[in-house]
Structures are given as structure tokens and as C-alpha cells.
């Protein structure tokens, strides 16, 4: 679980809380978005797979690699991003069929 070790290392190294994130998020690794994206690409081969705008103008982003590692970021309007989750075994679920059943 190299990914978990890196996440713990980054958390310990930066010790940055994200005061604008919910308390349930606890401690989060926060850095400039470009810096985090570069680390995810270089160390894990992760690229952006999806994103969504939250009602508070934050963007929830999901990065994943072909090997299944994944990282969830919340990007603030300031351009700062916080890692709010990371793991392994990312799986893409096929979209349900469209139209009336036969």
C-alpha cells in the first residue's frame, strides 16, 4: 500500500488542516492544485477521471490510474486543493442501458 504510505507522509509533512472543509474531513493534505496533480501523475500515473461542482463553488475531482489507485481532491476557488480520500481498486461501473426493456 505505497499510496497509503505517501498519503500519510504528505499529511504528516504538511500538517495543514482545511478549515473550510467539513469537520468530518479531519486533517487534509492541502497544496497548490498543480503541485498535487503533478505528484499524482508522476508517482501513481493518475489522471483526472471525473469532477463535479459543489454548491459552495468547490470542485470535487477524482483522479485514477490504470492500475486502480485513486485520489479524491476538493479544489477551492482560490486554486488550493485538498486530498480528501485515496485508495486502491478503482473500478468503472458501466452505465445502465438506455431505453425501454425489450
N, C-alpha and C positions, 0 to 999 in steps of 0.2 A: 504494500500500500504506500508507494512512494508519494502519491498525490496527497494522502492524508498527512504524511510527514511534512511535506512542503507547506501545506495549509497551516499546520501547527507552527512551523518555523516562521512563516511570514507573520502570523498572529503574534507570536512572542517577540519577534524583532520590531514590529511597528507599534504594538500595543495601542492601537488607535480605536477608540470607540466611535461609533457612528451615532451621535446624539439625535440625528433626525430620523433614524430608523426606529421601528418599534422596539420596546424593551425586550421582547421575546427573541430578537435577533442577537442579543448579548454582544460580546466583543466581535468586531468585524475587522478584516483587513481592508483598509481604505488607502487608495493611492490615486494618482492621475490615471484616468481610464486608459490612455495609450500605453502607459507603463505596464498595467495589468494585462492588457491584451497581448503585448509583446512577450511577456513571461508565459502566458498560456500557449501561445503559438510555438515558442522556442522549446519549452520544456515538455509540453504534452501533445503538440500538434493539434490543439483545439482551435476551432474556428466558430464564428457565430452561427448558430443554427436557428434561433428564433429570438423575438423580442416583443415586448408589449408595453404600452404606455399606461402607467398607473394614474389614478385620478389626482394625485398630488404632483404631477409633472415629473415624476421619476420614471426611469425606464428599467424594466426588468429584462435582463439579457441572459440567454443561455448559450454557452459555448460547449462543444463536444468534439471528441476526436474519433477517428475511425476505430481505435482500439477500445472505445467505450468510456474513457474518462470524461467527466463533465464538470462544469463550474457555472454557478448562477451568480450574476452580478446585479446590483442595483446601482444605476448611474444617476447621479443627482444633476439638477440643472446647471450646477457650477462646473460640471465636467469631471468631478471626482467620482470614482466608482468604489463600491464596497463588495467584497466577496461575502455572500450570504449563505452559500452552500457549495459543496463539492463532493464528488464521489466517483463510482465506477459503474459499469454495466449499463450505460445509457442505451436505451432501445427506442427505436422509432416505431410507433404503432401505425399501421396503415389506416387511412381514412375510411370511414364506413361507406358502403355503396350508396350512390345517389339514385333516387327514383323509386318507383313503386316496385314491390317484390313481384316476381313472376308468378 
